[in-house]
Amino acid sequence: MNIYAISDLHLYFSVGPEKTMDYFGDTWVNHTEKLKNNWMKIVQPDDVVIMPGDFSWAMKLEEAEKDFEYLRQLPGRKVFVRGNHDLWWSSMKKMKALYPEVDFIQNDSIIINGVAIMGSRGWIGPSDKDFSEETDRVIYERERLRFDMSYKTLEGKEYDKLICATHFPPKDFMDLFKDYGVDKVVYGHLHGASAFAMGPEGMIDGIEYRLVSYDRLKGVPQLIVNA
């Protein structure tokens, strides 16, 4: 079993061609076809693909059906955390009922073949120049609590590796991940070369950070763990 990650698919089948990502450059032209071809070449049925946010442009859960139908064509077990554009995200009960083939992580975690996966959406933090004490502080603190809730569901359980999936760049949550003993962090949200340069990557304080936005990976799911 291999574990891969890729985020920010921004699928538009549910909302129509007006939301294609072509506007954002050549990497995004026909990006759903490119992704499907790349995915089918490397991901096997027993593999896992972590998808940290911004999966679909749909506004409501029921409206995302066409995007989930696209995903069903692709092999592997899919693990989601929410992104800022995932407005379709609903209650866990509803999501699991409609899409039982997907593992949605929210205030919880899963363990697959000795690999624990936890996470939450994240948010911009105090180190971000656009951070507002008035509008962002409450959300940021709530996300810190969500990470903690996710991690605590692993107490008393055995696992060999711990992966944290988050949508936003993790800079202002690194202290938590160090305390948790996280081995790897995968995240997305950033697009374009100038934004990529702002995201942490590589080994930092013993934790490996991977930016896995679709355009950062050129549409190729990235191998995270060979388990």
ABEGO torsion letter per residue (X at the ends): XBBBBBBGAGBAAAAEAAABAAAAEAAABGAAAAAAAAAAAABBAABBBBBBEGABABABAAAAAAAAAAAAABBEBBBBBBBAABAABBBAAAAAAABAABBBBBGBBBBBGGBBBBEBAEBBBAABAABBAAAAAAAAAAAAAAAAAAAAAABGBBBABBBBBBABBAAAAAAAAAAAGBABBBBBGBBEAAAAAABBBEBBGGBBBBBABAAAAGGBBBBABBX
